[in-house]
Amino acid sequence: MFKRMTILAILSLILIALMLMKTHTTSPANHTSTKSSSPTAYTTMEYTITKISGKQYYGKADDGTGIQFSAKNIVSGDKIQVNDHVICYFEKNNLGKGLVKVEKK
């Protein structure tokens, strides 16, 4: 019985440690421009569209990072073309979720 209680306590501590580690996320360096027009703030990045292939859009930021997204992420009704500037929104505290929305600048 003592062994079972010890194993349960150790597994509980591991679970708690993993939950605490998950809550501590890091944001990418030099990419933290936030917009708080709603209760949820977003991290935004600006990209220039470099290629469009079907419903897939490819972009590049000034710092050289790239992005790929589909047309379903575009919230505005504007037609986005090559060399257009777009703003990509990511959740501020949960970058693991990925891209939330894209708007033409």
FIKOLZA-1660 file (N, C-alpha, C; in steps of 0.1 Angstrom, whole numbers, plus 5000, padded with zeros to 4 digits):
% residues 105
   i   px   py   pz ch aa at
   1 5008 4988 5000  A  M  N
   1 5000 5000 5000  A  M CA
   1 5009 5013 5000  A  M  C
   2 5020 5012 5007  A  F  N
   2 5029 5023 5008  A  F CA
   2 5035 5026 4995  A  F  C
   3 5038 5016 4987  A  K  N
   3 5044 5018 4974  A  K CA
   3 5034 5025 4964  A  K  C
   4 5022 5021 4965  A  R  N
   4 5011 5027 4956  A  R CA
   4 5010 5042 4960  A  R  C
   5 5010 5045 4972  A  M  N
   5 5008 5059 4976  A  M CA
   5 5020 5067 4972  A  M  C
   6 5032 5062 4973  A  T  N
   6 5044 5068 4968  A  T CA
   6 5044 5071 4953  A  T  C
   7 5040 5061 4946  A  I  N
   7 5039 5062 4931  A  I CA
   7 5029 5072 4927  A  I  C
   8 5017 5072 4934  A  L  N
   8 5007 5082 4931  A  L CA
   8 5012 5096 4934  A  L  C
   9 5019 5098 4945  A  A  N
   9 5024 5111 4948  A  A CA
   9 5034 5116 4938  A  A  C
  10 5043 5107 4934  A  I  N
  10 5053 5111 4924  A  I CA
  10 5046 5115 4911  A  I  C
  11 5037 5106 4906  A  L  N
  11 5030 5109 4894  A  L CA
  11 5022 5122 4895  A  L  C
  12 5016 5125 4906  A  S  N
  12 5009 5138 4908  A  S CA
  12 5018 5150 4907  A  S  C
  13 5030 5149 4913  A  L  N
  13 5040 5159 4912  A  L CA
  13 5045 5162 4898  A  L  C
  14 5047 5151 4890  A  I  N
  14 5051 5152 4876  A  I CA
  14 5040 5159 4868  A  I  C
  15 5027 5155 4871  A  L  N
  15 5016 5162 4864  A  L CA
  15 5015 5177 4867  A  L  C
  16 5017 5180 4879  A  I  N
  16 5016 5195 4883  A  I CA
  16 5028 5202 4876  A  I  C
  17 5040 5196 4876  A  A  N
  17 5051 5203 4870  A  A CA
  17 5049 5205 4855  A  A  C
  18 5043 5195 4848  A  L  N
  18 5041 5196 4834  A  L CA
  18 5030 5207 4832  A  L  C
  19 5020 5208 4840  A  M  N
  19 5010 5218 4838  A  M CA
  19 5016 5232 4840  A  M  C
  20 5025 5234 4850  A  L  N
  20 5031 5247 4852  A  L CA
  20 5041 5250 4841  A  L  C
  21 5048 5241 4835  A  M  N
  21 5056 5243 4824  A  M CA
  21 5048 5248 4811  A  M  C
  22 5037 5242 4809  A  K  N
  22 5028 5246 4798  A  K CA
  22 5024 5260 4798  A  K  C
  23 5021 5265 4810  A  T  N
  23 5016 5279 4812  A  T CA
  23 5027 5289 4809  A  T  C
  24 5039 5285 4810  A  H  N
  24 5050 5295 4808  A  H CA
  24 5055 5294 4793  A  H  C
  25 5049 5302 4784  A  T  N
  25 5052 5302 4770  A  T CA
  25 5061 5314 4767  A  T  C
  26 5070 5313 4758  A  T  N
  26 5078 5324 4754  A  T CA
  26 5073 5330 4741  A  T  C
  27 5074 5343 4739  A  S  N
  27 5071 5349 4726  A  S CA
  27 5083 5351 4718  A  S  C
  28 5082 5351 4705  A  P  N
  28 5094 5353 4697  A  P CA
  28 5100 5367 4698  A  P  C
  29 5113 5368 4697  A  A  N
  29 5120 5380 4699  A  A CA
  29 5117 5390 4687  A  A  C
  30 5115 5402 4690  A  N  N
  30 5113 5413 4681  A  N CA
  30 5099 5411 4673  A  N  C
  31 5090 5404 4678  A  H  N
  31 5077 5402 4671  A  H CA
  31 5065 5405 4680  A  H  C
  32 5067 5414 4689  A  T  N
  32 5057 5416 4699  A  T CA
  32 5050 5430 4698  A  T  C
  33 5044 5433 4687  A  S  N
  33 5036 5444 4686  A  S CA
  33 5022 5440 4688  A  S  C
  34 5015 5446 4699  A  T  N
  34 5002 5441 4702  A  T CA
  34 4991 5451 4699  A  T  C
  35 4979 5445 4697  A  K  N
  35 4968 5453 4694  A  K CA
  35 4957 5449 4703  A  K  C
  36 4951 5458 4711  A  S  N
  36 4941 5454 4720  A  S CA
  36 4927 5461 4718  A  S  C
  37 4922 5459 4706  A  S  N
  37 4909 5465 4703  A  S CA
  37 4898 5457 4709  A  S  C
  38 4900 5445 4713  A  S  N
  38 4890 5436 4720  A  S CA
  38 4896 5431 4733  A  S  C
  39 4888 5424 4741  A  P  N
  39 4894 5419 4753  A  P CA
  39 4906 5410 4752  A  P  C
  40 4907 5403 4741  A  T  N
  40 4918 5395 4738  A  T CA
  40 4929 5402 4730  A  T  C
  41 4941 5403 4735  A  A  N
  41 4951 5411 4727  A  A CA
  41 4958 5401 4718  A  A  C
  42 4963 5406 4707  A  Y  N
  42 4969 5398 4697  A  Y CA
  42 4984 5403 4695  A  Y  C
  43 4992 5394 4690  A  T  N
  43 5006 5397 4686  A  T CA
  43 5004 5398 4671  A  T  C
  44 5009 5409 4665  A  T  N
  44 5008 5411 4650  A  T CA
  44 5022 5411 4644  A  T  C
  45 5022 5406 4631  A  M  N
  45 5033 5406 4623  A  M CA
  45 5029 5411 4609  A  M  C
  46 5037 5419 4603  A  E  N
  46 5034 5424 4589  A  E CA
  46 5043 5416 4579  A  E  C
  47 5036 5412 4569  A  Y  N
  47 5043 5405 4558  A  Y CA
  47 5040 5411 4544  A  Y  C
  48 5048 5409 4535  A  T  N
  48 5046 5413 4521  A  T CA
  48 5043 5400 4514  A  T  C
  49 5032 5399 4506  A  I  N
  49 5029 5387 4499  A  I CA
  49 5039 5385 4487  A  I  C
  50 5045 5373 4487  A  T  N
  50 5055 5371 4477  A  T CA
  50 5050 5361 4466  A  T  C
  51 5040 5353 4469  A  K  N
  51 5036 5343 4460  A  K CA
  51 5021 5339 4464  A  K  C
  52 5013 5336 4454  A  I  N
  52 5000 5331 4456  A  I CA
  52 4998 5318 4447  A  I  C
  53 4995 5307 4453  A  S  N
  53 4993 5295 4446  A  S CA
  53 4980 5289 4449  A  S  C
  54 4970 5291 4441  A  G  N
  54 4956 5286 4444  A  G CA
  54 4951 5294 4455  A  G  C
  55 4948 5287 4466  A  K  N
  55 4943 5294 4478  A  K CA
  55 4953 5295 4489  A  K  C
  56 4966 5293 4486  A  Q  N
  56 4977 5294 4495  A  Q CA
  56 4984 5307 4492  A  Q  C
  57 4987 5314 4503  A  Y  N
  57 4994 5327 4502  A  Y CA
  57 5008 5325 4509  A  Y  C
  58 5018 5331 4504  A  Y  N
  58 5031 5330 4509  A  Y CA
  58 5036 5345 4511  A  Y  C
  59 5042 5347 4523  A  G  N
  59 5047 5361 4526  A  G CA
  59 5060 5361 4533  A  G  C
  60 5066 5373 4533  A  K  N
  60 5079 5374 4539  A  K CA
  60 5079 5387 4547  A  K  C
  61 5085 5387 4559  A  A  N
  61 5086 5399 4567  A  A CA
  61 5099 5406 4564  A  A  C
  62 5100 5418 4570  A  D  N
  62 5113 5426 4568  A  D CA
  62 5125 5419 4574  A  D  C
  63 5122 5411 4585  A  D  N
  63 5134 5405 4592  A  D CA
  63 5137 5391 4585  A  D  C
  64 5131 5388 4574  A  G  N
  64 5134 5376 4566  A  G CA
  64 5126 5364 4570  A  G  C
  65 5117 5364 4580  A  T  N
  65 5109 5353 4583  A  T CA
  65 5098 5352 4573  A  T  C
  66 5093 5340 4571  A  G  N
  66 5082 5338 4561  A  G CA
  66 5070 5332 4568  A  G  C
  67 5059 5332 4560  A  I  N
  67 5047 5326 4565  A  I CA
  67 5039 5321 4553  A  I  C
  68 5031 5310 4556  A  Q  N
  68 5022 5305 4546  A  Q CA
  68 5008 5303 4552  A  Q  C
  69 4998 5308 4546  A  F  N
  69 4984 5306 4551  A  F CA
  69 4975 5304 4540  A  F  C
  70 4963 5300 4543  A  S  N
  70 4952 5298 4533  A  S CA
  70 4942 5309 4533  A  S  C
  71 4934 5309 4522  A  A  N
  71 4924 5320 4521  A  A CA
  71 4914 5320 4532  A  A  C
  72 4912 5309 4539  A  K  N
  72 4902 5309 4550  A  K CA
  72 4906 5318 4562  A  K  C
  73 4919 5321 4563  A  N  N
  73 4924 5330 4574  A  N CA
  73 4922 5345 4571  A  N  C
  74 4918 5348 4558  A  I  N
  74 4916 5362 4555  A  I CA
  74 4902 5367 4559  A  I  C
  75 4901 5377 4568  A  V  N
  75 4888 5381 4573  A  V CA
  75 4883 5392 4565  A  V  C
  76 4891 5401 4559  A  S  N
  76 4885 5412 4551  A  S CA
  76 4881 5407 4537  A  S  C
  77 4872 5414 4531  A  G  N
  77 4868 5410 4518  A  G CA
  77 4877 5415 4507  A  G  C
  78 4888 5421 4510  A  D  N
  78 4897 5427 4501  A  D CA
  78 4904 5415 4493  A  D  C
  79 4907 5418 4480  A  K  N
  79 4915 5408 4472  A  K CA
  79 4929 5411 4475  A  K  C
  80 4936 5401 4479  A  I  N
  80 4951 5402 4482  A  I CA
  80 4958 5397 4470  A  I  C
  81 4968 5405 4466  A  Q  N
  81 4976 5402 4455  A  Q CA
  81 4991 5402 4459  A  Q  C
  82 5000 5397 4450  A  V  N
  82 5014 5397 4452  A  V CA
  82 5019 5412 4454  A  V  C
  83 5028 5413 4463  A  N  N
  83 5034 5426 4468  A  N CA
  83 5025 5434 4477  A  N  C
  84 5013 5429 4481  A  D  N
  84 5004 5436 4490  A  D CA
  84 5010 5433 4504  A  D  C
  85 5008 5443 4513  A  H  N
  85 5012 5442 4527  A  H CA
  85 5000 5437 4535  A  H  C
  86 5002 5427 4544  A  V  N
  86 4991 5422 4552  A  V CA
  86 4996 5421 4567  A  V  C
  87 4986 5422 4576  A  I  N
  87 4989 5420 4590  A  I CA
  87 4983 5407 4594  A  I  C
  88 4992 5399 4600  A  C  N
  88 4988 5386 4605  A  C CA
  88 4986 5387 4621  A  C  C
  89 4975 5381 4626  A  Y  N
  89 4972 5382 4640  A  Y CA
  89 4974 5368 4646  A  Y  C
  90 4982 5368 4657  A  F  N
  90 4984 5356 4665  A  F CA
  90 4979 5359 4679  A  F  C
  91 4974 5348 4686  A  E  N
  91 4970 5351 4700  A  E CA
  91 4983 5354 4708  A  E  C
  92 4982 5364 4717  A  K  N
  92 4993 5370 4724  A  K CA
  92 4999 5359 4733  A  K  C
  93 4992 5352 4741  A  N  N
  93 4997 5343 4751  A  N CA
  93 4997 5328 4746  A  N  C
  94 4993 5326 4734  A  N  N
  94 4992 5312 4729  A  N CA
  94 4996 5311 4715  A  N  C
  95 5009 5313 4712  A  L  N
  95 5014 5312 4699  A  L CA
  95 5013 5298 4693  A  L  C
  96 5012 5288 4701  A  G  N
  96 5011 5275 4696  A  G CA
  96 4998 5272 4688  A  G  C
  97 4988 5280 4690  A  K  N
  97 4976 5279 4683  A  K CA
  97 4977 5282 4668  A  K  C
  98 4986 5291 4665  A  G  N
  98 4989 5295 4651  A  G CA
  98 4982 5308 4648  A  G  C
  99 4980 5310 4635  A  L  N
  99 4975 5322 4629  A  L CA
  99 4960 5323 4632  A  L  C
 100 4955 5334 4637  A  V  N
 100 4941 5337 4640  A  V CA
 100 4934 5343 4628  A  V  C
 101 4940 5354 4622  A  K  N
 101 4934 5360 4611  A  K CA
 101 4944 5369 4603  A  K  C
 102 4940 5372 4591  A  V  N
 102 4949 5380 4583  A  V CA
 102 4940 5392 4577  A  V  C
 103 4946 5404 4577  A  E  N
 103 4939 5416 4571  A  E CA
 103 4949 5423 4562  A  E  C
 104 4943 5428 4551  A  K  N
 104 4951 5436 4542  A  K CA
 104 4954 5450 4548  A  K  C
 105 4967 5454 4547  A  K  N
 105 4970 5467 4554  A  K CA
 105 4966 5478 4545  A  K  C
% end
